[in-house]
Amino acid sequence: MAKLVKKSPGPLYLAAAVWVLWAVFGPMYAWWHFVLAVACSVAAWLLGRKLFPDRVLIVPDEEPQVRDPEPEDPLLLERQRALSELRRLNDNIEDKTISAQISHMEEVTGKIFDLVARDRSKLPQIRRFLNYYLPTTLKLLNAYDRMDQAGVEGANIEGTMGKIGAMLDQICTAFDKQLDALFADEALDISTDITVLEQMLAREGLGGTQLGQTE
């Protein structure tokens, strides 16, 4: 809380009133008349200080303005969640082959998200990856992790873990293909540029065959 003192105008009004009344009714032709008028105005001002004291206002402190948090980017949140889950599963699963496969998936998944984050027009290309392939892969790995942590041998556990392990090679390949597909447009543009450049060089007699000929 802050204190704000508001000065009362009453004392000034009384002092001014003394001068007005003195000018109308009092003598003003000798120097001591002015001295007496000043003394009376000062007395009136002091009286006004008592009659009209200053007011003290309590002003609440201003609360700091809190900016609304910027909306979170769903794509970046999903990237963080997916990579964090893959790291956790990689730490839990001791099988070296599966651990290497998870590391590969984590690397490729991060690259996929990074590419789409830089060019949001590619987002429709990874809808199925986001909505099915990635969450289903995490579901399978979580099931493998739970069964592995159970520490019990059985036909159901071993059979399911074996099926999941056999699927991981295909999943890694699918992730690689998804990443490769994101470069399709760029590859097409580069291929077109190369074709046009070759044709222009050929027309100008600067192609590889022309340069290789001897006179």
C-alpha positions in Angstrom: 0.0 0.0 0.0 1.2 3.5 -0.8 0.2 6.8 0.9 -0.7 9.8 -1.2 -1.0 13.2 0.4 -3.6 15.4 -1.2 -3.1 19.1 -0.4 -6.2 21.0 0.7 -6.8 24.3 -1.2 -8.7 25.8 1.8 -5.7 27.6 3.4 -4.8 29.3 0.1 -8.4 30.4 -0.4 -8.5 32.0 3.1 -5.2 33.8 2.5 -6.4 35.1 -0.9 -9.7 36.2 0.7 -7.7 38.3 3.2 -6.1 40.2 0.4 -9.4 40.7 -1.4 -11.1 42.0 1.7 -8.1 44.2 2.6 -8.0 45.7 -0.8 -11.8 46.6 -0.6 -12.1 47.7 3.0 -8.5 48.3 4.4 -6.0 51.1 3.8 -3.3 50.5 1.2 -1.4 53.8 1.1 1.4 53.1 3.6 4.1 50.4 3.6 3.1 49.0 6.9 -0.5 48.5 5.6 1.0 45.9 3.2 3.0 44.3 6.0 -0.2 44.1 8.1 -2.0 42.5 5.1 0.7 39.9 4.7 0.6 39.1 8.4 -3.2 38.7 8.3 -3.0 36.5 5.2 -0.3 34.3 6.9 -2.5 34.0 9.9 -5.5 33.1 7.7 -3.3 30.5 5.9 -2.3 28.9 9.3 -5.9 28.9 10.4 -6.9 27.2 7.1 -4.3 24.5 7.7 -6.2 23.6 10.9 -9.6 24.0 9.5 -8.9 22.2 6.2 -6.1 19.6 6.9 -4.5 17.7 4.1 -6.0 14.3 3.2 -4.0 11.1 3.2 -5.1 8.6 0.5 -4.1 5.0 0.7 -3.4 3.7 -2.8 -3.1 0.0 -3.3 0.1 -1.1 -5.0 -0.2 -1.9 -8.7 -0.1 -5.6 -9.4 2.4 -6.5 -12.0 0.8 -7.3 -15.3 1.1 -11.0 -16.1 1.2 -11.7 -19.7 -0.9 -14.5 -21.0 1.2 -17.5 -21.8 1.8 -18.0 -25.5 -0.2 -20.8 -26.9 1.7 -24.1 -27.0 2.5 -25.5 -30.5 0.8 -28.9 -30.7 3.4 -30.2 -33.1 6.3 -29.3 -30.9 4.5 -30.7 -27.8 3.9 -34.0 -29.7 7.6 -34.0 -30.7 8.7 -33.6 -27.1 6.3 -36.2 -25.8 7.2 -38.8 -28.5 10.9 -38.4 -28.1 10.7 -38.4 -24.3 8.7 -41.7 -24.4 11.2 -43.3 -26.8 14.1 -42.4 -24.6 12.3 -43.8 -21.5 11.6 -47.0 -23.3 15.1 -47.2 -24.6 16.4 -46.8 -21.0 14.1 -49.5 -19.7 14.6 -52.2 -22.4 17.9 -54.0 -22.0 17.9 -55.9 -25.3 20.7 -54.4 -27.3 19.2 -55.0 -30.7 15.8 -53.5 -29.7 17.6 -50.6 -28.0 19.5 -49.8 -31.2 16.3 -49.9 -33.2 14.6 -47.5 -30.7 17.6 -45.2 -31.0 17.2 -45.2 -34.7 13.5 -44.5 -34.5 14.1 -41.6 -32.1 16.6 -40.0 -34.4 14.4 -40.4 -37.5 11.3 -39.2 -35.6 13.1 -36.1 -34.5 14.1 -35.3 -38.0 10.6 -35.8 -39.3 9.2 -33.4 -36.7 12.0 -30.8 -37.4 11.3 -30.8 -41.1 7.6 -30.3 -40.7 8.2 -27.6 -38.1 10.2 -25.7 -40.6 7.7 -26.2 -43.4 4.2 -26.6 -42.1 2.9 -27.3 -45.7 4.3 -30.8 -45.2 2.1 -31.5 -42.2 -0.6 -33.3 -44.2 2.1 -35.8 -45.4 2.7 -37.1 -41.8 -0.9 -37.2 -40.6 -1.0 -41.0 -40.7 2.4 -41.2 -39.1 1.2 -38.9 -36.3 -2.2 -40.5 -35.8 -1.3 -44.2 -36.3 2.2 -45.3 -36.9 3.9 -43.4 -34.1 1.3 -44.0 -31.4 1.0 -47.7 -32.3 4.7 -48.1 -32.2 4.8 -46.6 -28.8 2.0 -48.9 -27.7 3.9 -52.0 -28.9 7.1 -50.9 -27.2 5.3 -50.2 -23.9 3.7 -53.7 -24.1 7.2 -55.2 -24.6 8.6 -53.1 -21.7 5.8 -54.3 -19.3 6.2 -57.9 -20.3 10.0 -57.7 -20.0 9.7 -56.1 -16.6 7.3 -58.9 -15.4 10.2 -61.3 -15.1 8.0 -64.3 -15.8 8.5 -66.8 -18.6 5.4 -68.0 -20.5 4.1 -68.7 -23.9 2.0 -65.6 -24.1 4.7 -63.3 -22.9 7.5 -64.8 -25.0 5.3 -65.1 -28.1 4.1 -61.5 -27.9 7.6 -60.1 -27.2 8.9 -62.1 -30.2 6.3 -60.7 -32.5 7.0 -57.2 -31.4 10.8 -57.7 -31.8 10.2 -59.1 -35.3 8.1 -56.0 -36.3 10.6 -53.4 -35.3 12.7 -53.9 -38.4 9.7 -53.1 -40.5 8.8 -50.2 -38.3 12.3 -48.7 -38.7 12.0 -49.1 -42.5 8.6 -47.4 -42.4 10.0 -44.5 -40.4 12.8 -44.1 -42.9 10.4 -44.1 -45.8 8.3 -41.4 -44.1 11.4 -39.2 -43.7 12.4 -39.9 -47.3 8.9 -39.0 -48.6 9.2 -35.5 -47.1 12.0 -34.8 -49.5 10.0 -35.8 -52.6 9.1 -32.3 -53.6 12.6 -31.0 -53.1 14.0 -34.0 -55.1 11.6 -33.3 -57.9 12.5 -29.6 -58.0 16.2 -30.5 -58.1 15.7 -33.1 -60.8 13.8 -30.5 -62.9 16.6 -28.0 -62.4 19.2 -30.5 -63.4 17.3 -31.4 -66.6 16.8 -27.8 -67.6 20.5 -27.0 -66.9 21.6 -30.0 -69.0 19.4 -28.8 -71.9 20.7 -25.2 -71.7 24.3 -26.4 -71.6 23.6 -28.7 -74.6 22.1 -25.8 -76.6 25.1 -23.6 -75.8 27.5 -26.3 -76.7 28.7 -26.5 -73.1 27.4 -30.0 -72.3 29.6 -32.8 -71.1 29.7 -34.5 -74.5 30.7 -31.3 -76.3 33.4 -30.4 -73.8 34.8 -33.9 -74.2 35.2 -33.7 -78.0 38.5 -32.8 -79.6 38.8 -30.7 -82.7 
